[in-house]
Amino acid sequence: MVAETLAAGLGQVGITGRAVTGIEEACDVAAGGRAELAVVAVRLVNGGDEVNARLPWIRRLGIPLVVLSGNGEAEDFACAAFRDGVRGWVTTDSPIQHLCTVIHGVLRDETWIPPTLLTRVLSELMSIRDELDAEAMRLATLTAREREVLACLCAGLTRPMIAKKLFLSPFTVRTHIQNGLVKLGVHSSLAAVALAQRVGLPVSSARRRR
């Protein structure tokens, strides 16, 4: 009912909208090329306990996303939402004219963040940037061979496969991996791969493990 009311209100100001009842239907509509933008209640976006579990469908939607939320609702989620593809954030007490302004702005490739969220979002983004810079500095301490071994790990190769590809002994590969873990400040190969992917280490051209 809320979605239908919103669609009707947007229609009165010249924006054609269609009410859908869930994420899957929204994705189907977007995939069919029948929508340029989606306006979604924050509770549909913020549906899980872990941020990483909430967001993949935003990318799958494939169109810009504007979130509607109550004042103060899910503000701790806003930075993650904008990082993952949300392009606008509108509180439910805003007039329909403001929502229309945001919609038109987002369709012009603008991003709309309410002033009440702007400081928090920018602060979190700067903190993430600082963390990535620190990780990049640690990555830069690896030797060329250690980086090559790490790139092979990123490509999904096992240690025996890496040894064969780089013409090294398995013991030498293990030594390079252990030295790399120490320099990167992580405790496992999986964590090292995750760090490399965050920073953007080029993946080895080696064939991925099946």
C-alpha positions in Angstrom: 0.0 0.0 0.0 2.8 2.4 0.8 4.6 1.6 -2.4 1.4 2.1 -4.4 0.7 5.4 -2.7 4.3 6.6 -3.4 4.0 5.6 -7.0 0.7 7.5 -7.3 2.3 10.5 -5.7 5.2 10.5 -8.0 2.9 10.1 -11.0 1.1 13.3 -10.0 4.4 15.2 -10.4 5.3 13.6 -13.7 7.4 10.6 -12.6 6.0 7.3 -13.8 6.5 4.6 -11.1 5.5 1.0 -10.5 5.0 -0.5 -7.0 6.8 -3.8 -6.4 6.6 -6.0 -3.3 10.1 -7.3 -2.9 13.8 -7.4 -3.9 13.4 -10.2 -6.4 10.5 -8.5 -8.2 12.5 -5.2 -8.3 15.5 -7.1 -9.8 13.2 -8.7 -12.5 11.8 -5.3 -13.4 15.3 -3.7 -13.6 16.6 -6.6 -15.6 13.8 -6.2 -18.1 14.8 -2.7 -18.8 11.5 -1.4 -17.4 13.0 1.0 -14.8 15.7 3.7 -14.7 15.9 3.9 -10.9 14.5 2.2 -7.8 13.2 3.8 -4.6 13.5 1.3 -1.8 12.6 1.3 2.0 15.7 1.0 4.1 14.4 -2.1 5.9 14.7 -4.0 2.5 18.2 -2.8 2.0 19.3 -3.3 5.6 17.9 -6.8 6.0 20.6 -8.7 7.8 23.0 -8.6 10.8 26.2 -8.5 8.7 26.8 -5.6 6.4 28.4 -7.9 3.8 25.3 -10.0 3.7 22.9 -7.1 3.1 24.2 -5.6 0.0 25.0 -7.9 -3.0 21.5 -7.5 -4.5 22.1 -3.8 -4.9 24.8 -4.5 -7.5 22.5 -7.1 -9.1 19.7 -4.5 -9.4 21.9 -2.8 -12.0 20.1 0.6 -11.7 20.6 3.6 -9.3 19.0 3.2 -5.9 17.4 5.8 -3.6 16.8 4.7 0.0 13.8 5.9 2.0 14.3 5.9 5.8 12.9 7.3 9.0 14.8 10.0 10.8 17.8 8.3 12.5 16.9 4.9 11.1 19.8 2.7 10.0 22.3 5.6 10.0 25.1 3.3 10.9 24.4 1.5 7.7 24.5 4.6 5.4 28.3 4.5 4.7 28.2 0.9 3.7 25.1 1.5 1.6 26.7 4.3 -0.4 29.9 2.3 -0.8 27.9 -0.5 -2.3 25.9 1.5 -4.8 23.1 3.5 -3.1 23.0 6.9 -4.8 20.4 8.8 -2.8 19.1 8.8 0.8 15.7 10.5 1.6 13.9 10.6 5.0 10.3 9.7 5.0 9.2 13.1 6.4 10.6 14.8 3.3 8.0 16.4 0.9 7.4 14.6 -2.4 9.0 17.5 -4.2 12.3 16.8 -2.4 12.2 13.1 -3.4 11.6 14.2 -7.0 14.6 16.5 -6.8 16.8 13.6 -5.6 15.4 11.2 -8.2 16.2 13.7 -11.0 19.6 14.4 -9.5 20.5 10.7 -9.3 19.4 10.2 -12.9 22.0 12.9 -13.7 24.6 10.8 -12.0 24.6 12.8 -8.8 24.8 11.4 -5.3 22.5 12.8 -2.7 23.4 12.5 1.0 21.3 14.3 3.6 23.3 16.9 5.6 22.6 15.0 8.8 24.4 12.0 7.4 27.2 13.8 5.4 29.7 14.2 8.2 29.3 10.6 9.3 29.6 9.1 5.8 32.6 11.3 4.9 34.3 10.4 8.2 33.8 6.7 7.7 35.0 6.9 4.1 38.1 8.8 5.1 38.8 6.2 7.8 38.4 3.4 5.2 40.7 5.3 2.8 43.4 5.6 5.6 43.1 1.9 6.3 43.6 1.0 2.7 46.6 3.4 2.4 48.1 1.6 5.4 47.5 -1.8 3.8 49.0 -0.6 0.5 52.1 0.5 2.4 52.4 -3.0 3.9 51.9 -4.6 0.6 54.7 -2.4 -0.9 57.2 -4.0 1.6 56.9 -7.4 -0.2 59.6 -8.5 -2.4 58.9 -9.0 -6.1 58.8 -12.8 -5.6 56.6 -12.5 -2.5 54.2 -10.4 -4.5 54.2 -13.0 -7.3 53.4 -15.8 -4.9 50.6 -13.7 -3.4 49.2 -13.0 -6.8 49.1 -16.7 -7.5 47.2 -17.2 -4.2 44.8 -14.6 -5.3 44.3 -16.5 -8.6 43.3 -19.6 -6.5 46.5 -21.7 -7.0 47.5 -24.1 -4.3 51.1 -24.2 -2.9 52.1 -27.2 -5.1 50.7 -25.4 -8.2 52.5 -22.2 -7.3 55.8 -24.2 -6.9 55.3 -25.7 -10.3 54.4 -22.4 -12.0 57.2 -20.4 -10.5 59.8 -23.2 -10.7 60.3 -23.2 -6.9 60.4 -25.9 -4.3 57.3 -26.2 -2.1 59.5 -25.3 0.9 60.5 -22.0 -0.8 56.9 -21.2 -1.6 55.9 -21.8 2.0 58.8 -19.5 3.2 57.6 -16.7 0.8 54.1 -17.1 2.1 55.1 -17.0 5.7 57.4 -14.0 5.2 54.5 -12.2 3.4 52.1 -12.9 6.2 54.5 -11.3 8.7 55.0 -8.2 6.5 51.3 -7.8 5.9 50.4 -8.3 9.5 47.9 -11.1 8.9 47.7 -14.6 10.2 46.5 -16.6 7.2 46.8 -16.9 3.4 43.0 -16.1 3.2 43.5 -12.9 5.1 46.5 -12.0 2.8 44.4 -12.6 -0.3 41.6 -10.4 1.1 44.0 -7.6 1.8 45.5 -7.9 -1.7 42.1 -7.7 -3.3 41.1 -4.7 -1.2 44.3 -2.8 -2.2 44.1 -4.0 -5.8 47.1 -6.3 -6.3 47.0 -7.5 -9.9 45.9 -11.1 -10.1 48.4 -13.6 -11.6 47.7 -14.7 -15.1 47.8 -18.2 -13.9 44.8 -20.4 -14.6 42.4 -20.3 -11.7 41.9 -23.5 -9.7 38.8 -25.3 -10.7 
